[in-house]
């Protein structure tokens, strides 16, 4: 038997600024459909190896073997990380015979990463 006086999971305190709360709720509802994709994006970037790949490719197109040397990883491990980034559209790829070359597809992503690094450096002193 349920207790009729059970507390709700939401805040029972009246809003102080109804207009502000309603504007924020409306703004968030417009962005809410993109939040799962944004969470997946951050999961993808939540790996130091993938971040190193993106920052390395800021210097220009690299073949898989050069990326593997930069990362000090096997070709298989490097290829796996490259595939994850490529599948999300962040990397472009071209074949030249047996060689496979990768490049960044987004200058905006690189700008964001470098900006985040500056913020982090400033915060850490």
Beta strands, then each sheet from edge to edge (+ up, - down):
strand 1: 62-63
strand 2: 91-96
strand 3: 99-104
sheet 1: 1+ 3- 2+
end
